[in-house]
Amino acid sequence: MNPGYLILHPSPPSPLHTHVELIARLTEVQFLDKPVIHGKQQFYPGDRFLQWITYLGCSPAIPLEQNDPQQNCTIQLFGPYQAPQLISGSNTRPPRCPHCRHDFINWQTQFNKENPYPIICPACGKPLLAHQLNWRQQGGISRQFLTISHVFPGEAVPVSDLLRVLEIEGGKWEYCYAQDPIRLEVLNETDK
């Protein structure tokens, strides 16, 4: 069973990168190894994977074998998408307003491609785009994602050097956690 995902993504409005660029760079630093299935954007961890990701706790069990992608750690690329996507999972809780800390209880219906942007915070009246909210590392907004499977939320963090490797053409990268099932929701295209 997969307990969840560590998800890395460029912060809006960071520039997007082709998968070719990301795969080449991440293979060069031995973060990625061979593809799970040739032609797919899913990979086994490379030889230096554990130098790029720090697992927390006294004895984490990290399934790094390269024989069964359902039972072992894999890294998968999603995107780049035309419009920003909200990635979330069963663990995602209501995001908060960064100004007044109001919880957006109905976030699942408020932040999607059907609703106009910006959303006005009902507590403080500030206009907000989805990526400006505090998702508490339980969701993220981007047009591109890199997921690492078999990571329980909060169990692992990327080292700062990995985030620098991902910042190919500038732009900041962030991370969050999601538990199955992962959901991708298209956001209004003005939220870039």
SENU-28779 format. One record per residue (C-alpha): residue in one letter; x, y negated, z. Coordinates in Angstrom, 3 decimals, always signed. Each point is the difference from the previous one (the first is absolute). Example, Ala and Ser with C-alpha at 12.3 -4.5 7.8 and 13.67 -1.06 7.14 Angstrom:
% residues 2
A_+12.300_+4.500_+7.800
S_+1.370_-3.440_-0.660
This chain:
% residues 192
M_+0.000_+0.000_+0.000
N_+1.224_-3.485_-0.836
P_-0.246_-2.254_+3.089
G_+0.299_-3.162_-2.049
Y_+2.150_-2.338_-2.035
L_+2.568_-2.724_+0.427
I_-0.810_-2.441_-2.807
L_+2.427_-2.612_-1.327
H_-1.206_-2.787_-2.283
P_+1.056_-3.406_-1.324
S_-1.705_-2.869_+1.809
P_-2.233_-2.149_-2.174
P_+1.016_-1.886_-2.090
S_+3.322_+1.862_-0.372
P_+1.036_+0.990_-3.516
L_-0.890_+3.488_-1.171
H_+2.558_+2.539_-1.118
T_-0.333_+2.757_-2.540
H_+0.103_+3.535_+1.281
V_+3.117_+0.491_-2.099
E_+1.773_-2.768_+1.992
L_-1.165_+1.312_+3.372
I_+0.746_+3.639_-0.772
A_+3.478_-0.857_-1.302
R_+0.858_-2.127_+3.016
L_-1.420_+2.441_+2.567
T_+1.675_+2.972_-1.688
E_+3.322_-1.851_-0.085
V_-0.091_-0.503_+3.778
Q_-1.134_+3.628_+0.448
F_-3.360_-0.913_+1.509
L_-1.715_+2.022_-2.772
D_+0.932_+3.412_-1.342
K_-1.610_+2.010_-2.792
P_-3.646_-0.465_-1.005
V_-2.512_+2.419_+1.492
I_-1.448_+0.497_-3.506
H_+1.858_-1.378_-3.013
G_-1.704_-3.138_-1.332
K_-1.908_-0.750_+3.215
Q_+0.911_-2.864_+2.326
Q_+0.458_+2.285_+3.014
F_+3.450_+0.975_+1.302
Y_+1.703_+2.023_+2.681
P_+2.175_-1.932_+2.488
G_+3.621_-0.561_-1.044
D_+3.141_+0.987_+1.891
R_+0.169_-3.350_+1.846
F_-3.752_-0.268_+0.747
L_+0.545_+0.185_+3.762
Q_+2.473_-2.890_-0.179
W_-2.706_-2.215_-1.551
I_-2.904_+1.002_+2.271
T_+0.253_+0.060_+3.789
Y_-2.206_+2.551_+1.741
L_-0.938_-0.908_+3.559
G_-0.483_+2.283_+2.965
C_+2.140_+2.644_+1.648
S_-0.258_+2.789_-2.583
P_-2.117_-0.753_-3.065
A_-0.727_+2.915_-2.330
I_+0.745_-1.197_-3.538
P_-0.982_+2.500_-2.720
L_+2.724_-0.728_-2.595
E_+0.031_+3.345_-1.846
Q_-0.557_-0.272_-3.738
N_-2.313_+2.930_-0.555
D_-3.580_-1.087_+0.699
P_-1.051_-3.648_-0.478
Q_-3.219_+0.611_+1.955
Q_+1.928_+1.093_+3.092
N_+3.165_-2.091_-0.302
C_+1.001_-3.639_-0.179
T_-0.306_-1.646_-3.423
I_+0.284_-3.558_-1.293
Q_-2.533_-1.254_-2.532
L_-0.256_-3.229_-1.996
F_-3.387_-1.627_-0.722
G_-0.521_-2.874_-2.432
P_+0.893_-2.487_-1.202
Y_-3.647_-0.971_-0.226
Q_-1.529_-2.904_-1.936
A_-1.777_-1.305_+3.101
P_+0.974_+0.087_+3.674
Q_-1.096_+3.106_+1.903
L_-0.817_+0.488_+3.659
I_+1.513_+3.271_+1.196
S_-1.555_+1.442_+3.148
G_-0.705_+3.294_+1.713
S_-2.131_+1.578_+2.677
N_+2.116_-1.765_+2.666
T_-0.556_-3.526_-1.399
R_-1.653_-2.292_+2.512
P_-1.524_-3.445_-0.569
P_+2.618_-2.577_-0.984
R_+0.287_-3.247_+1.948
C_-0.025_-3.640_-0.953
P_+3.583_-1.290_+0.385
H_-1.315_-3.290_+1.413
C_-2.571_+1.007_+2.630
R_+0.359_+3.819_+0.197
H_-3.634_+0.588_-1.017
D_-0.541_+3.663_-0.974
F_-1.522_+0.479_-3.460
I_-2.264_+2.856_+1.076
N_-1.573_+0.321_-3.468
W_+3.324_-0.106_-1.852
Q_-0.918_+2.981_-2.186
T_-2.787_-1.979_-1.650
Q_+1.579_-3.460_+0.259
F_+3.267_+0.701_-1.811
N_-0.634_+1.482_-3.419
K_-0.250_-1.119_-3.622
E_-3.710_-0.828_+0.337
N_+0.421_-2.762_+2.580
P_+1.247_-3.489_-0.790
Y_+3.271_-1.197_+1.481
P_+1.002_-1.455_+2.277
I_-2.043_+1.418_+2.883
I_-0.811_-2.562_+2.681
C_+0.746_+1.109_+3.552
P_-3.308_-0.223_+1.908
A_+1.798_-0.895_+3.247
C_+2.420_-2.775_-1.050
G_-1.224_-0.909_-3.499
K_+3.384_+0.473_-1.697
P_+0.014_+1.346_-3.562
L_+1.925_+3.294_-0.258
L_+1.223_+2.355_-2.670
A_+0.186_+3.699_+0.883
H_+3.811_+0.049_+0.118
Q_+0.023_-2.874_+2.522
L_-1.804_+2.070_+2.634
N_+1.796_+1.905_+2.737
W_-0.554_+3.626_-1.047
R_+2.034_+1.207_+3.025
Q_+2.016_+2.313_-2.270
Q_-3.135_+2.059_-0.660
G_-0.597_-1.245_-3.523
G_+1.768_-2.009_-2.677
I_-0.648_-2.138_-3.076
S_+2.110_+0.316_-3.129
R_+0.045_+1.005_-3.643
Q_+2.609_+2.697_+0.637
F_+0.565_+2.560_+2.788
L_+2.575_+2.582_+1.041
T_-1.423_+2.657_+2.341
I_+1.941_+2.448_+2.170
S_-2.093_+2.979_+1.064
H_+0.025_+1.906_+3.275
V_+0.539_-3.077_+2.159
F_-2.328_-0.507_+2.942
P_-0.819_-3.727_+0.491
G_+2.817_-1.670_+1.918
E_+2.243_+3.087_-0.172
A_+2.496_-1.444_-2.490
V_+1.194_-3.382_-1.219
P_+2.087_-1.036_-3.006
V_+3.446_-1.360_+0.852
S_+0.519_-3.624_-1.005
D_+2.549_+1.046_-2.636
L_-2.699_+2.006_-1.827
L_-2.240_-3.064_-0.125
R_+2.931_-1.945_-1.482
V_+0.524_+2.714_-2.628
L_-3.671_-0.343_-0.957
E_+0.273_-3.776_-0.313
I_+1.474_+0.361_-3.492
E_-1.007_-3.347_-1.469
G_-0.779_-1.775_+3.234
G_-3.228_+0.227_+1.897
K_-0.620_+1.574_+3.356
W_-1.106_+3.599_+0.580
E_-2.174_+1.096_+2.917
Y_-1.241_+3.303_+1.372
C_-3.116_+1.471_+1.533
Y_-1.428_+3.391_+0.919
A_-3.045_+1.884_-1.262
Q_-1.510_+3.336_+0.874
D_-1.876_+2.188_-2.476
P_-1.884_-0.753_-2.014
I_+1.854_-2.939_-1.546
R_-2.382_-2.471_-1.607
L_+0.863_-2.599_-2.633
E_-2.504_-2.833_-0.438
V_+0.357_-2.477_-2.863
L_-0.043_-3.580_+1.247
N_-1.097_-3.155_-1.771
E_+2.731_-0.910_-2.500
T_+0.477_-3.465_+1.515
D_+1.520_+1.688_+3.095
K_+3.568_+0.289_-1.372
